[in-house]
Amino acid sequence: MTVNEILPLLVPLIVIQLLLMALALRDLLRPERRVRGGNKGVWAMVIIFGELLGPLLYLAAGRIED
């Protein structure tokens, strides 16, 4: 496979990953947001370094809904 064949497959995944990261980080940085474990720094690392699964994990299980 060449770069021209792979690129159309990768671009949508990269865009989805960046959008999920931005959404999760925006939610995490809200002052009133409480998170499981109480440590927003750890969740920020999970979101940033967790590829696609990090933001999904945070959005599904990391937030504490009041």
Distance bins in CASP14 RR format, pairs under 12 A and 6 or more apart:
PFRMAT RR
TARGET T0000
AUTHOR 0000-0000-0000
RMODE 2
METHOD distances of the structure
MODEL  1
1 7 0 0 0 0 0 1 0 0 0 0 0
1 8 0 0 0 0 0 1 0 0 0 0 0
1 9 0 0 0 0 1 0 0 0 0 0 0
1 10 0 0 0 0 0 1 0 0 0 0 0
2 8 0 0 0 0 0 1 0 0 0 0 0
2 9 0 0 0 0 0 1 0 0 0 0 0
3 9 0 0 0 0 0 1 0 0 0 0 0
3 10 0 0 0 0 1 0 0 0 0 0 0
3 11 0 0 0 0 0 1 0 0 0 0 0
4 10 0 0 0 0 0 1 0 0 0 0 0
4 11 0 0 0 0 0 1 0 0 0 0 0
6 13 0 0 0 0 0 1 0 0 0 0 0
6 14 0 0 0 0 0 1 0 0 0 0 0
7 13 0 0 0 0 0 1 0 0 0 0 0
7 14 0 0 0 0 1 0 0 0 0 0 0
8 14 0 0 0 0 0 1 0 0 0 0 0
8 15 0 0 0 0 0 1 0 0 0 0 0
9 15 0 0 0 0 0 1 0 0 0 0 0
10 16 0 0 0 0 0 1 0 0 0 0 0
10 17 0 0 0 0 0 1 0 0 0 0 0
11 17 0 0 0 0 0 1 0 0 0 0 0
11 18 0 0 0 0 0 1 0 0 0 0 0
12 18 0 0 0 0 0 1 0 0 0 0 0
12 19 0 0 0 0 0 1 0 0 0 0 0
12 52 0 0 0 0 0 1 0 0 0 0 0
13 19 0 0 0 0 0 1 0 0 0 0 0
13 20 0 0 0 0 0 1 0 0 0 0 0
13 51 0 0 0 0 1 0 0 0 0 0 0
13 52 1 0 0 1 0 0 0 0 0 0 0
14 20 0 0 0 0 0 1 0 0 0 0 0
14 21 0 0 0 0 0 1 0 0 0 0 0
14 51 0 0 0 0 0 1 0 0 0 0 0
14 52 0 0 0 0 1 0 0 0 0 0 0
15 21 0 0 0 0 0 1 0 0 0 0 0
15 22 0 0 0 0 0 1 0 0 0 0 0
15 52 0 0 0 0 0 1 0 0 0 0 0
16 22 0 0 0 0 0 1 0 0 0 0 0
16 23 0 0 0 0 0 1 0 0 0 0 0
16 51 0 0 0 0 0 1 0 0 0 0 0
16 52 1 0 0 1 0 0 0 0 0 0 0
16 55 0 0 0 0 1 0 0 0 0 0 0
16 56 0 0 0 0 0 1 0 0 0 0 0
17 23 0 0 0 0 0 1 0 0 0 0 0
17 24 0 0 0 0 0 1 0 0 0 0 0
17 47 0 0 0 0 0 1 0 0 0 0 0
17 48 0 0 0 0 0 1 0 0 0 0 0
17 49 0 0 0 0 0 1 0 0 0 0 0
17 50 0 0 0 0 1 0 0 0 0 0 0
17 51 1 0 0 1 0 0 0 0 0 0 0
17 52 1 0 1 0 0 0 0 0 0 0 0
17 53 0 0 0 0 1 0 0 0 0 0 0
17 54 0 0 0 0 1 0 0 0 0 0 0
17 55 1 0 0 1 0 0 0 0 0 0 0
17 56 0 0 0 0 0 1 0 0 0 0 0
18 24 0 0 0 0 0 1 0 0 0 0 0
18 25 0 0 0 0 0 1 0 0 0 0 0
18 47 0 0 0 0 0 1 0 0 0 0 0
18 48 0 0 0 0 0 1 0 0 0 0 0
18 51 0 0 0 0 0 1 0 0 0 0 0
18 52 0 0 0 0 0 1 0 0 0 0 0
18 55 0 0 0 0 1 0 0 0 0 0 0
19 25 0 0 0 0 0 1 0 0 0 0 0
19 26 0 0 0 0 0 1 0 0 0 0 0
19 52 0 0 0 0 0 1 0 0 0 0 0
19 55 0 0 0 0 1 0 0 0 0 0 0
19 56 0 0 0 0 0 1 0 0 0 0 0
19 59 0 0 0 0 0 1 0 0 0 0 0
20 26 0 0 0 0 0 1 0 0 0 0 0
20 27 0 0 0 0 0 1 0 0 0 0 0
20 47 0 0 0 0 1 0 0 0 0 0 0
20 48 0 0 0 0 0 1 0 0 0 0 0
20 50 0 0 0 0 0 1 0 0 0 0 0
20 51 0 0 0 0 1 0 0 0 0 0 0
20 52 1 0 0 1 0 0 0 0 0 0 0
20 53 0 0 0 0 1 0 0 0 0 0 0
20 54 0 0 0 0 1 0 0 0 0 0 0
20 55 1 1 0 0 0 0 0 0 0 0 0
20 56 1 0 0 1 0 0 0 0 0 0 0
20 57 0 0 0 0 0 1 0 0 0 0 0
20 58 0 0 0 0 1 0 0 0 0 0 0
20 59 1 0 0 1 0 0 0 0 0 0 0
20 60 0 0 0 0 0 1 0 0 0 0 0
21 27 0 0 0 0 0 1 0 0 0 0 0
21 28 0 0 0 0 0 1 0 0 0 0 0
21 44 0 0 0 0 0 1 0 0 0 0 0
21 45 0 0 0 0 0 1 0 0 0 0 0
21 46 0 0 0 0 0 1 0 0 0 0 0
21 47 1 0 1 0 0 0 0 0 0 0 0
21 48 1 0 0 1 0 0 0 0 0 0 0
21 49 0 0 0 0 0 1 0 0 0 0 0
21 50 0 0 0 0 1 0 0 0 0 0 0
21 51 0 0 0 0 1 0 0 0 0 0 0
21 52 0 0 0 0 1 0 0 0 0 0 0
21 53 0 0 0 0 0 1 0 0 0 0 0
21 54 0 0 0 0 1 0 0 0 0 0 0
21 55 1 0 1 0 0 0 0 0 0 0 0
21 56 0 0 0 0 0 1 0 0 0 0 0
21 57 0 0 0 0 0 1 0 0 0 0 0
21 58 0 0 0 0 1 0 0 0 0 0 0
21 59 0 0 0 0 0 1 0 0 0 0 0
22 28 0 0 0 0 0 1 0 0 0 0 0
22 29 0 0 0 0 0 1 0 0 0 0 0
22 47 0 0 0 0 1 0 0 0 0 0 0
22 48 0 0 0 0 0 1 0 0 0 0 0
22 55 0 0 0 0 1 0 0 0 0 0 0
22 59 0 0 0 0 0 1 0 0 0 0 0
23 29 0 0 0 0 0 1 0 0 0 0 0
23 30 0 0 0 0 0 1 0 0 0 0 0
23 47 0 0 0 0 1 0 0 0 0 0 0
23 54 0 0 0 0 0 1 0 0 0 0 0
23 55 1 0 0 1 0 0 0 0 0 0 0
23 56 0 0 0 0 0 1 0 0 0 0 0
23 58 0 0 0 0 1 0 0 0 0 0 0
23 59 1 0 0 1 0 0 0 0 0 0 0
23 63 0 0 0 0 0 1 0 0 0 0 0
24 30 0 0 0 0 0 1 0 0 0 0 0
24 33 0 0 0 0 0 1 0 0 0 0 0
24 35 0 0 0 0 0 1 0 0 0 0 0
24 40 0 0 0 0 0 1 0 0 0 0 0
24 43 0 0 0 0 1 0 0 0 0 0 0
24 44 0 0 0 0 1 0 0 0 0 0 0
24 45 0 0 0 0 0 1 0 0 0 0 0
24 46 0 0 0 0 1 0 0 0 0 0 0
24 47 1 0 1 0 0 0 0 0 0 0 0
24 48 0 0 0 0 1 0 0 0 0 0 0
24 50 0 0 0 0 0 1 0 0 0 0 0
24 52 0 0 0 0 0 1 0 0 0 0 0
24 53 0 0 0 0 0 1 0 0 0 0 0
24 54 1 0 0 1 0 0 0 0 0 0 0
24 55 1 1 0 0 0 0 0 0 0 0 0
24 56 0 0 0 0 1 0 0 0 0 0 0
24 57 0 0 0 0 1 0 0 0 0 0 0
24 58 1 0 1 0 0 0 0 0 0 0 0
24 59 1 0 1 0 0 0 0 0 0 0 0
24 60 0 0 0 0 0 1 0 0 0 0 0
24 61 0 0 0 0 0 1 0 0 0 0 0
24 62 0 0 0 0 1 0 0 0 0 0 0
24 63 0 0 0 0 1 0 0 0 0 0 0
25 33 0 0 0 0 0 1 0 0 0 0 0
25 40 0 0 0 0 0 1 0 0 0 0 0
25 41 0 0 0 0 0 1 0 0 0 0 0
25 43 0 0 0 0 1 0 0 0 0 0 0
25 44 1 0 0 1 0 0 0 0 0 0 0
25 45 0 0 0 0 0 1 0 0 0 0 0
25 46 0 0 0 0 0 1 0 0 0 0 0
25 47 1 0 1 0 0 0 0 0 0 0 0
25 48 1 0 0 1 0 0 0 0 0 0 0
25 54 0 0 0 0 0 1 0 0 0 0 0
25 55 0 0 0 0 1 0 0 0 0 0 0
25 58 0 0 0 0 1 0 0 0 0 0 0
25 59 0 0 0 0 0 1 0 0 0 0 0
26 33 0 0 0 0 1 0 0 0 0 0 0
26 44 0 0 0 0 0 1 0 0 0 0 0
26 47 0 0 0 0 0 1 0 0 0 0 0
26 55 0 0 0 0 0 1 0 0 0 0 0
26 58 0 0 0 0 0 1 0 0 0 0 0
26 59 0 0 0 0 0 1 0 0 0 0 0
27 33 1 0 0 1 0 0 0 0 0 0 0
27 34 0 0 0 0 0 1 0 0 0 0 0
27 35 0 0 0 0 1 0 0 0 0 0 0
27 40 0 0 0 0 0 1 0 0 0 0 0
27 43 0 0 0 0 1 0 0 0 0 0 0
27 44 0 0 0 0 0 1 0 0 0 0 0
27 47 0 0 0 0 1 0 0 0 0 0 0
27 55 0 0 0 0 1 0 0 0 0 0 0
27 58 1 0 0 1 0 0 0 0 0 0 0
27 59 1 0 0 1 0 0 0 0 0 0 0
27 62 0 0 0 0 1 0 0 0 0 0 0
27 63 1 0 0 1 0 0 0 0 0 0 0
27 64 0 0 0 0 0 1 0 0 0 0 0
27 65 0 0 0 0 0 1 0 0 0 0 0
28 34 0 0 0 0 0 1 0 0 0 0 0
28 35 1 0 0 1 0 0 0 0 0 0 0
28 36 0 0 0 0 0 1 0 0 0 0 0
28 38 0 0 0 0 0 1 0 0 0 0 0
28 39 0 0 0 0 0 1 0 0 0 0 0
28 40 1 0 1 0 0 0 0 0 0 0 0
28 41 0 0 0 0 1 0 0 0 0 0 0
28 42 0 0 0 0 0 1 0 0 0 0 0
28 43 1 0 1 0 0 0 0 0 0 0 0
28 44 1 0 0 1 0 0 0 0 0 0 0
28 45 0 0 0 0 0 1 0 0 0 0 0
28 46 0 0 0 0 1 0 0 0 0 0 0
28 47 1 0 0 1 0 0 0 0 0 0 0
28 48 0 0 0 0 0 1 0 0 0 0 0
28 54 0 0 0 0 0 1 0 0 0 0 0
28 55 0 0 0 0 1 0 0 0 0 0 0
28 58 1 0 0 1 0 0 0 0 0 0 0
28 59 0 0 0 0 1 0 0 0 0 0 0
28 62 0 0 0 0 1 0 0 0 0 0 0
28 63 0 0 0 0 1 0 0 0 0 0 0
28 64 0 0 0 0 0 1 0 0 0 0 0
29 35 0 0 0 0 0 1 0 0 0 0 0
29 40 1 0 0 1 0 0 0 0 0 0 0
29 41 0 0 0 0 0 1 0 0 0 0 0
29 43 0 0 0 0 0 1 0 0 0 0 0
29 44 0 0 0 0 1 0 0 0 0 0 0
29 47 0 0 0 0 0 1 0 0 0 0 0
29 58 0 0 0 0 0 1 0 0 0 0 0
30 40 0 0 0 0 1 0 0 0 0 0 0
30 63 0 0 0 0 1 0 0 0 0 0 0
30 66 0 0 0 0 0 1 0 0 0 0 0
31 40 0 0 0 0 0 1 0 0 0 0 0
32 40 0 0 0 0 0 1 0 0 0 0 0
32 63 0 0 0 0 0 1 0 0 0 0 0
32 64 0 0 0 0 0 1 0 0 0 0 0
32 65 0 0 0 0 0 1 0 0 0 0 0
32 66 0 0 0 0 1 0 0 0 0 0 0
33 40 1 0 0 1 0 0 0 0 0 0 0
33 43 0 0 0 0 1 0 0 0 0 0 0
33 44 0 0 0 0 0 1 0 0 0 0 0
33 58 0 0 0 0 0 1 0 0 0 0 0
33 59 0 0 0 0 0 1 0 0 0 0 0
33 62 0 0 0 0 1 0 0 0 0 0 0
33 63 1 0 0 1 0 0 0 0 0 0 0
33 64 0 0 0 0 1 0 0 0 0 0 0
33 65 0 0 0 0 1 0 0 0 0 0 0
33 66 0 0 0 0 1 0 0 0 0 0 0
34 40 0 0 0 0 1 0 0 0 0 0 0
34 43 0 0 0 0 0 1 0 0 0 0 0
34 62 0 0 0 0 1 0 0 0 0 0 0
34 63 1 0 0 1 0 0 0 0 0 0 0
34 64 1 0 1 0 0 0 0 0 0 0 0
34 65 0 0 0 0 1 0 0 0 0 0 0
34 66 1 0 0 1 0 0 0 0 0 0 0
35 41 0 0 0 0 1 0 0 0 0 0 0
35 42 0 0 0 0 1 0 0 0 0 0 0
35 43 1 0 1 0 0 0 0 0 0 0 0
35 44 0 0 0 0 1 0 0 0 0 0 0
35 46 0 0 0 0 0 1 0 0 0 0 0
35 47 0 0 0 0 0 1 0 0 0 0 0
35 57 0 0 0 0 0 1 0 0 0 0 0
35 58 1 0 0 1 0 0 0 0 0 0 0
35 59 0 0 0 0 0 1 0 0 0 0 0
35 61 0 0 0 0 1 0 0 0 0 0 0
35 62 1 0 1 0 0 0 0 0 0 0 0
35 63 1 0 0 1 0 0 0 0 0 0 0
35 64 1 0 0 1 0 0 0 0 0 0 0
35 65 0 0 0 0 0 1 0 0 0 0 0
36 42 0 0 0 0 1 0 0 0 0 0 0
36 43 0 0 0 0 1 0 0 0 0 0 0
36 46 0 0 0 0 0 1 0 0 0 0 0
36 57 0 0 0 0 0 1 0 0 0 0 0
36 58 0 0 0 0 1 0 0 0 0 0 0
36 60 0 0 0 0 0 1 0 0 0 0 0
36 61 1 0 0 1 0 0 0 0 0 0 0
36 62 1 0 1 0 0 0 0 0 0 0 0
36 63 1 0 0 1 0 0 0 0 0 0 0
36 64 1 0 0 1 0 0 0 0 0 0 0
36 65 0 0 0 0 0 1 0 0 0 0 0
37 43 0 0 0 0 1 0 0 0 0 0 0
37 46 0 0 0 0 0 1 0 0 0 0 0
37 58 0 0 0 0 0 1 0 0 0 0 0
37 61 0 0 0 0 0 1 0 0 0 0 0
37 62 0 0 0 0 1 0 0 0 0 0 0
37 63 0 0 0 0 0 1 0 0 0 0 0
37 64 0 0 0 0 1 0 0 0 0 0 0
38 44 0 0 0 0 0 1 0 0 0 0 0
38 62 0 0 0 0 1 0 0 0 0 0 0
38 63 0 0 0 0 0 1 0 0 0 0 0
38 64 0 0 0 0 1 0 0 0 0 0 0
39 45 0 0 0 0 1 0 0 0 0 0 0
39 46 0 0 0 0 0 1 0 0 0 0 0
39 62 0 0 0 0 0 1 0 0 0 0 0
40 46 0 0 0 0 0 1 0 0 0 0 0
40 47 0 0 0 0 0 1 0 0 0 0 0
40 58 0 0 0 0 0 1 0 0 0 0 0
40 62 0 0 0 0 0 1 0 0 0 0 0
40 63 0 0 0 0 0 1 0 0 0 0 0
40 64 0 0 0 0 0 1 0 0 0 0 0
41 47 0 0 0 0 1 0 0 0 0 0 0
41 48 0 0 0 0 1 0 0 0 0 0 0
41 49 0 0 0 0 0 1 0 0 0 0 0
41 58 0 0 0 0 0 1 0 0 0 0 0
42 48 0 0 0 0 0 1 0 0 0 0 0
42 49 0 0 0 0 0 1 0 0 0 0 0
42 50 0 0 0 0 0 1 0 0 0 0 0
42 54 0 0 0 0 0 1 0 0 0 0 0
42 57 0 0 0 0 0 1 0 0 0 0 0
42 58 0 0 0 0 0 1 0 0 0 0 0
42 62 0 0 0 0 0 1 0 0 0 0 0
43 49 0 0 0 0 0 1 0 0 0 0 0
43 50 0 0 0 0 0 1 0 0 0 0 0
43 54 0 0 0 0 1 0 0 0 0 0 0
43 55 0 0 0 0 0 1 0 0 0 0 0
43 57 0 0 0 0 1 0 0 0 0 0 0
43 58 1 0 1 0 0 0 0 0 0 0 0
43 59 0 0 0 0 0 1 0 0 0 0 0
43 61 0 0 0 0 0 1 0 0 0 0 0
43 62 1 0 0 1 0 0 0 0 0 0 0
43 63 0 0 0 0 1 0 0 0 0 0 0
43 64 0 0 0 0 0 1 0 0 0 0 0
44 50 0 0 0 0 0 1 0 0 0 0 0
44 54 0 0 0 0 0 1 0 0 0 0 0
44 55 0 0 0 0 0 1 0 0 0 0 0
44 58 0 0 0 0 1 0 0 0 0 0 0
44 62 0 0 0 0 0 1 0 0 0 0 0
45 54 0 0 0 0 1 0 0 0 0 0 0
45 55 0 0 0 0 0 1 0 0 0 0 0
45 57 0 0 0 0 0 1 0 0 0 0 0
45 58 0 0 0 0 0 1 0 0 0 0 0
46 52 0 0 0 0 0 1 0 0 0 0 0
46 53 0 0 0 0 1 0 0 0 0 0 0
46 54 1 0 1 0 0 0 0 0 0 0 0
46 55 0 0 0 0 1 0 0 0 0 0 0
46 56 0 0 0 0 0 1 0 0 0 0 0
46 57 1 0 0 1 0 0 0 0 0 0 0
46 58 1 0 0 1 0 0 0 0 0 0 0
46 59 0 0 0 0 0 1 0 0 0 0 0
46 60 0 0 0 0 0 1 0 0 0 0 0
46 61 0 0 0 0 0 1 0 0 0 0 0
46 62 0 0 0 0 1 0 0 0 0 0 0
47 53 0 0 0 0 1 0 0 0 0 0 0
47 54 1 0 1 0 0 0 0 0 0 0 0
47 55 1 0 1 0 0 0 0 0 0 0 0
47 56 0 0 0 0 1 0 0 0 0 0 0
47 57 0 0 0 0 1 0 0 0 0 0 0
47 58 1 0 1 0 0 0 0 0 0 0 0
47 59 0 0 0 0 1 0 0 0 0 0 0
47 62 0 0 0 0 1 0 0 0 0 0 0
47 63 0 0 0 0 0 1 0 0 0 0 0
48 54 0 0 0 0 1 0 0 0 0 0 0
48 55 0 0 0 0 1 0 0 0 0 0 0
48 58 0 0 0 0 0 1 0 0 0 0 0
49 55 0 0 0 0 0 1 0 0 0 0 0
49 57 0 0 0 0 0 1 0 0 0 0 0
49 58 0 0 0 0 0 1 0 0 0 0 0
50 56 0 0 0 0 1 0 0 0 0 0 0
50 57 1 0 0 1 0 0 0 0 0 0 0
50 58 0 0 0 0 1 0 0 0 0 0 0
51 57 0 0 0 0 0 1 0 0 0 0 0
52 58 0 0 0 0 0 1 0 0 0 0 0
52 59 0 0 0 0 0 1 0 0 0 0 0
53 59 0 0 0 0 0 1 0 0 0 0 0
53 60 0 0 0 0 1 0 0 0 0 0 0
53 61 0 0 0 0 0 1 0 0 0 0 0
54 60 0 0 0 0 1 0 0 0 0 0 0
54 61 0 0 0 0 0 1 0 0 0 0 0
54 62 0 0 0 0 1 0 0 0 0 0 0
55 61 0 0 0 0 0 1 0 0 0 0 0
55 62 0 0 0 0 0 1 0 0 0 0 0
55 63 0 0 0 0 0 1 0 0 0 0 0
56 62 0 0 0 0 0 1 0 0 0 0 0
57 63 0 0 0 0 0 1 0 0 0 0 0
58 64 0 0 0 0 0 1 0 0 0 0 0
59 65 0 0 0 0 0 1 0 0 0 0 0
END
